[in-house]
Amino acid sequence: AVVADPGWTFVVADAGQLEPRVLAAVSGDERLAAAGGAGDLYAALARDAFAGDRARAKVALLGAMYGQTGGAAVPALAVLRKNYPTAFGYVEAAARTGEAGGLVRSWLGRTCPPGSAGFAEGEEVLPDGEADPHSPSARAARSRGRFTRNFVIQATAAEWASTLLATLRTELAGTEAELVFFQHDEVVVHCPAGRAAAVAEAVTAAGARATRLLFGDTPVRFPLDTSTVDCYADAA
């Protein structure tokens, strides 16, 4: 249903593995940042610490960011914790803060929504004096911890994307090209077919500038996969 005008085309750009790269950039973990300099971060991680198992490396990194602590993630997370302790500690600290009812912030300082955590007055207590880990408030605390763990990454990814958009609008100013759609980490520009190559270069330049503005001289790459299509459904 989404088709370019006659003589025009779409340049579609999608940021690859955005959230893991954000973690590598903001955590200060040098070993993970080095892996983030590769085109495929999961493959680099696999070569570095997971005996070449890309799927296991992906499970570990996503589990750390999203709070998956059971099943196949457990041994993978142990490898991540051992080899990338700074990155692992970054999201763990955010989770513990959230569980305690505290606030966490994005890279540019946006604060997460407030919430209540901790054990409710009069809640069932186990014989050893500890609150029941299966109680409603304990479950709520863990849930908030998963939220704050992810907030520090997702909110920062949104800031990178917003900076990309602002920079791209500047790059396209004065041309016929139109920024017509954006979702999460995907940008669609509608432009004359003869301008597609220049627009693709502008998108790539905007991504590189957004990275420098937010993270300075980081080894982490934030690659944008671009494709030129007449129908949006054909974008890679």
ChimeraX attribute file (.defattr): number of C-alpha atoms within 10 A of each C-alpha:
attribute: neighborCount
match mode: 1-to-1
recipient: residues
	/A:1	6
	/A:2	9
	/A:3	15
	/A:4	17
	/A:5	14
	/A:6	9
	/A:7	10
	/A:8	18
	/A:9	23
	/A:10	30
	/A:11	27
	/A:12	25
	/A:13	24
	/A:14	20
	/A:15	18
	/A:16	18
	/A:17	17
	/A:18	23
	/A:19	22
	/A:20	22
	/A:21	22
	/A:22	25
	/A:23	26
	/A:24	27
	/A:25	27
	/A:26	20
	/A:27	19
	/A:28	14
	/A:29	19
	/A:30	17
	/A:31	16
	/A:32	27
	/A:33	25
	/A:34	19
	/A:35	23
	/A:36	26
	/A:37	18
	/A:38	17
	/A:39	15
	/A:40	15
	/A:41	26
	/A:42	25
	/A:43	18
	/A:44	20
	/A:45	27
	/A:46	18
	/A:47	15
	/A:48	17
	/A:49	15
	/A:50	21
	/A:51	11
	/A:52	15
	/A:53	15
	/A:54	18
	/A:55	13
	/A:56	20
	/A:57	27
	/A:58	20
	/A:59	17
	/A:60	27
	/A:61	24
	/A:62	16
	/A:63	19
	/A:64	26
	/A:65	26
	/A:66	19
	/A:67	21
	/A:68	17
	/A:69	14
	/A:70	10
	/A:71	8
	/A:72	13
	/A:73	20
	/A:74	15
	/A:75	14
	/A:76	21
	/A:77	23
	/A:78	13
	/A:79	16
	/A:80	23
	/A:81	17
	/A:82	11
	/A:83	18
	/A:84	18
	/A:85	15
	/A:86	19
	/A:87	25
	/A:88	21
	/A:89	15
	/A:90	20
	/A:91	25
	/A:92	20
	/A:93	15
	/A:94	23
	/A:95	29
	/A:96	18
	/A:97	19
	/A:98	28
	/A:99	26
	/A:100	17
	/A:101	18
	/A:102	19
	/A:103	15
	/A:104	21
	/A:105	17
	/A:106	19
	/A:107	20
	/A:108	11
	/A:109	11
	/A:110	14
	/A:111	14
	/A:112	17
	/A:113	11
	/A:114	12
	/A:115	14
	/A:116	15
	/A:117	21
	/A:118	16
	/A:119	20
	/A:120	13
	/A:121	7
	/A:122	6
	/A:123	13
	/A:124	15
	/A:125	13
	/A:126	10
	/A:127	8
	/A:128	6
	/A:129	8
	/A:130	9
	/A:131	17
	/A:132	16
	/A:133	15
	/A:134	10
	/A:135	15
	/A:136	12
	/A:137	19
	/A:138	19
	/A:139	17
	/A:140	18
	/A:141	25
	/A:142	20
	/A:143	17
	/A:144	24
	/A:145	27
	/A:146	23
	/A:147	20
	/A:148	32
	/A:149	26
	/A:150	22
	/A:151	25
	/A:152	26
	/A:153	28
	/A:154	21
	/A:155	21
	/A:156	24
	/A:157	22
	/A:158	16
	/A:159	18
	/A:160	24
	/A:161	24
	/A:162	16
	/A:163	19
	/A:164	24
	/A:165	20
	/A:166	12
	/A:167	19
	/A:168	23
	/A:169	17
	/A:170	12
	/A:171	17
	/A:172	17
	/A:173	10
	/A:174	8
	/A:175	11
	/A:176	11
	/A:177	22
	/A:178	16
	/A:179	17
	/A:180	11
	/A:181	11
	/A:182	16
	/A:183	9
	/A:184	13
	/A:185	20
	/A:186	16
	/A:187	23
	/A:188	22
	/A:189	23
	/A:190	25
	/A:191	23
	/A:192	19
	/A:193	20
	/A:194	11
	/A:195	16
	/A:196	21
	/A:197	12
	/A:198	13
	/A:199	27
	/A:200	21
	/A:201	13
	/A:202	18
	/A:203	27
	/A:204	21
	/A:205	17
	/A:206	23
	/A:207	25
	/A:208	17
	/A:209	18
	/A:210	23
	/A:211	22
	/A:212	12
	/A:213	13
	/A:214	17
	/A:215	16
	/A:216	11
	/A:217	10
	/A:218	18
	/A:219	17
	/A:220	24
	/A:221	24
	/A:222	24
	/A:223	20
	/A:224	23
	/A:225	15
	/A:226	21
	/A:227	18
	/A:228	22
	/A:229	20
	/A:230	19
	/A:231	14
	/A:232	18
	/A:233	10
	/A:234	11
	/A:235	16
	/A:236	12
